[in-house]
Amino acid sequence: MISNRLKSLVKYINKTDKIIDIGCDHALLDIYLIKNKYINNIIVSDISSNALKQGIKNIKKYNLDNYIETRLGNGLNVLNNNDYIDTIIISGMGTYTILDILNNKYLENINKLIIQSNKDYDILREEVCNLGFNIDKEEVILDKDKIYINIVFIKGKSKLSKEEIIYGTKDMINKEIYYKYLLDKYNKIYLLSKDIKLKEKIDYIEKMLSN
Ligand SMILES: C[S@@+](CC[C@H](N)C(=O)[O-])C[C@H]1O[C@@H](n2cnc3c(N)ncnc32)[C@H](O)[C@@H]1O
């Protein structure tokens, strides 16, 4: 069984996508994708040999070695010019680790990024847009009291406004959950800092929540 957090990523995947799942760990998402025939094959990788061992064990358990190729290594460095990959999945990681992974020349070949970060979403939106991507879909996920945002980036010029970089795109699903999370975070900092700029942000979010 996979978590709702992982399952929430499935709808962004098309059968024709040529995918690498970076930081696959247990490889549960990848096993689910293949078993349920969402895709025919996938490359999965992890920087940790122990994590990848667990993934390989699970893949073997389901007899899926012919469909899931495992690679040990750091981010996109596990790919070479003979690989034809156009889609990257990175889930369950922080924004700075995700950005480190994306900062790689192989990104030129990539058309779609399916990213699930657990913090610093504004930095993620801004930096990935600076890498030549635009946001196609966004959804806030609450899993075991922890917030994640799924963001699907597609190659192209970003059309995001400054507000969308900070607060998410207009069409973001479950945006109220994210606004309440931001409000709580900003209020805590404001209590100590009395920063006037933060107060403006708090007022802005309260207005959005009341609309
Ligand atoms: C918290 S787990 C998330 C696993 C899975 N993607 C999920 O969403 O449940 C993060 C995994 O990413 C791996 N990881 C961290 N940095 C990495 C990198 N630069 N390249 C490849 N894997 C990495 C870790 O070893 C770990 O197994």
The ligand as a MOL file (V3000), in Angstrom:
LIG
                    3D

  0  0  0     0  0            999 V3000
M  V30 BEGIN CTAB
M  V30 COUNTS 27 29 0 0 0
M  V30 BEGIN ATOM
M  V30 1 C 12.5650 11.1270 2.3860 0
M  V30 2 S 13.0740 10.0250 1.1380 0 CHG=1
M  V30 3 C 11.7360 10.1750 0.0010 0
M  V30 4 C 11.5080 8.8770 -0.7030 0
M  V30 5 C 10.4070 8.8980 -1.7640 0
M  V30 6 N 10.7680 9.7080 -2.8910 0
M  V30 7 C 9.1130 9.3850 -1.1670 0
M  V30 8 O 8.6020 10.4290 -1.5770 0
M  V30 9 O 8.5860 8.7040 -0.2610 0 CHG=-1
M  V30 10 C 14.3610 10.8970 0.3070 0
M  V30 11 C 15.3040 9.9630 -0.4600 0
M  V30 12 O 16.0670 10.7670 -1.3470 0
M  V30 13 C 17.4030 10.3110 -1.3550 0
M  V30 14 N 18.2500 11.4200 -1.8120 0
M  V30 15 C 18.5920 12.5490 -1.1460 0
M  V30 16 N 19.3920 13.3230 -1.8920 0
M  V30 17 C 19.5710 12.6740 -3.0750 0
M  V30 18 C 20.3030 12.9490 -4.2600 0
M  V30 19 N 21.0270 14.0610 -4.3780 0
M  V30 20 N 20.2590 12.0540 -5.2630 0
M  V30 21 C 19.5340 10.9110 -5.1550 0
M  V30 22 N 18.8190 10.5900 -4.0480 0
M  V30 23 C 18.8400 11.4520 -3.0290 0
M  V30 24 C 17.6340 9.8480 0.0840 0
M  V30 25 O 18.7050 8.9300 0.1770 0
M  V30 26 C 16.2640 9.2310 0.4340 0
M  V30 27 O 16.2360 7.8540 0.1500 0
M  V30 END ATOM
M  V30 BEGIN BOND
M  V30 1 1 1 2
M  V30 2 1 2 3
M  V30 3 1 2 10
M  V30 4 1 3 4
M  V30 5 1 4 5
M  V30 6 1 5 6
M  V30 7 1 5 7
M  V30 8 2 7 8
M  V30 9 1 7 9
M  V30 10 1 10 11
M  V30 11 1 11 12
M  V30 12 1 11 26
M  V30 13 1 12 13
M  V30 14 1 13 14
M  V30 15 1 13 24
M  V30 16 1 14 15
M  V30 17 1 14 23
M  V30 18 2 15 16
M  V30 19 1 16 17
M  V30 20 1 17 18
M  V30 21 2 17 23
M  V30 22 1 18 19
M  V30 23 2 18 20
M  V30 24 1 20 21
M  V30 25 2 21 22
M  V30 26 1 22 23
M  V30 27 1 24 25
M  V30 28 1 24 26
M  V30 29 1 26 27
M  V30 END BOND
M  V30 END CTAB
M  END
